[in-house]
Amino acid sequence: MATSEQLTRSTHEPSSRSTLLEVRNVAKSFGKNVVLRNISLQVAEGEFLTILGESGSGKTTLLRIIAGFESATSGELWMAGQRLDTLPPYKRRVNTVFQHYALFPHLTVEQNVGYGLRVENLDKGEIASRVEQALAQVKMTAYAKAKPSRISGGQQQRVALARALVKRPQLLLLDEPLSALDANLRRQMQVELKSLQREVGISFVFVTHDQEEAMVMSDRIALLRRGELEQVATPREIYSRPASAYTAQFIGHTNLLSGEVRQGVMHCGSLSWRTREPDGPVLYSLRPENIRVAGHAARPDAVRFRGKLQHRAFHGATELLRIECNDGLIFSVRTGAREDWQGTPEFEFDPQDAVRVRASAEKG
Amino acid sequence: MFSRTYRNVVTLPPLVWVAVFLLLPYLLMFCYSFWSVSPAQTIVHSWTLDNYRELLRVEVYWQTLLRSMWIAARVMFFSLLLGYPLAYFLSFCAGASKDLYYQLVIIPLWVSYLVRAYAWKTILGSDGVLNTLLQYVHLTRHPLEFLLYSPFAVVLTLTHIYTPFTFLPIYASLEHIPRNLVEASNDLGASPAQTFWRVIFPLSIPGVLAGATFAFVLSLGDFLAPLLLGGPSGIMISNIVVSLFGAAYNWPLGASISLCMLVLVVSLLFASERLEKKWSFS
């Protein structure tokens, strides 16, 4: 096990950031039902990658293929230069935190955490010290002798995490581990999980349907839709430069502006602005916070529009307005919550904030 | 929630039933076991411990009891040996054909106990299917006599009859094991064999205990299989009770044996239930 320990240690240097896991052209179907198509994805050492998608997008199936509970219909997995998909789950240096924790009910917290070490036949002293350290890491030392049924969901979550981490895996898979927790605990666990990941330096592949969770925790997000990767990018990039209409809508709010470019000018309803796109139909995504109330000093290249206030939703620090223009266009506008509105105010946005996106085909 | 009268009306019939058909006979049996029979074959209604003294004194009674327990233990062992792998196979390996196999296990229960016991008689007898076959392929020259009218025949028949009873609770407990525990075990590096012994088996113990209790208790009190297939060497304690209540006309002695059996069985059930509770985690 000396070599594997070195491997784990080498992941502590984020500067190297070489590829740890490579998913090559993986596809999966159950009978006629195609769940994953041609997925190619790389996970760097020490990276926190989130697979984000709605239910039925195939995200859990992809995770289960990496863990080894399902086999891909086609494609390959490679980890640290070795073929992974041909190994049974118990020979992979990959561990999983299950959605419902899957703690062994007949074992105490301590025995649960030590399980993976006992089946390796490590010596008792080493097991004891590693279990103790792992429990301390997740702040569960006080509950070492308790049975899983006696502790809360959040605590079970920590034990499941310790049980996986104590194995010193090269890669940790997390299947919606926070979905069963209430909102406050969930936010707290997001921060804890992220800092724990930095501390241990292990690559995490995290599956969730919650875009906010994905944004908060991830180094990169892989957005999965109906079995295909829609976009893989950092949270900032995926938010500010969404590749498709689906991405733009799934992550945060957006205004989708559909129109046509003719001779370097984009026409969308009554609005128009200069663009470098070639002629043809186009789709733009414009975030609500990129629209502002037009000031007195007119900006030369800003696009202006007027509209009626239809609805306003108070969000605390900001307010989301729904504005309907005369030509039927509807805009979502995010403003500071203090401002007071009356009549038909004028709004403006900079054309460079409108991001051209790929139209997402409506399948199924 | 419900009115008092309603509750009384609803609970009365079962209470009466239990009192008349269970408690009263037990009470009678209890009394009989302390009475005696006069030389003129009438029941003497005076209290005595003679019957219990007789049980301890006469070897054949407690030896038959021991033999019955030994037969029951073997039936228990073999039905677990058959029932557990069967249940495991159905629960973990059978996939879509699970229901079909399940029905195949259940169907024999619809066949009368007597028919099944007689079936073994025709298989094991000296002119039976098995002996004929063995001689036909020249493995034996003469019929094997030990096959029928022996404890072997009793154990075989009872195992056949009671294996579904051990299978059912084991199957139920295996079906209750969340499959993600098996995945978690594999994920943590346990081989399939380690997963079985460290996770699946411990979690199926309540089913094993229930199944073992069924097989043991049901065969301990059996009297038809030894009657039909046991022969002189395969007599069990219930056969003695039957003859004491029948031909021998010694109800008090029969009642005292029955009472001992009852105490034994009830304490077994009690112990097994305690153990099952200790091993259940749901």
Interface residues (C-beta under 8 A of the other chain):
Chain A: A67 G68 F69 P88 P89 Y90 K91 V94 N95 T96 F98 H100 A102 L103 F104 P105 H106 Y115 G116 R118 V119 E120 K147 S149 R163 A164 K167
Chain B: P178 N180 L181 E183 A184 S185 N186 D187 L188 G189 A190 S191 Q194 R198 V199 P202 L203 W279 F281 S282
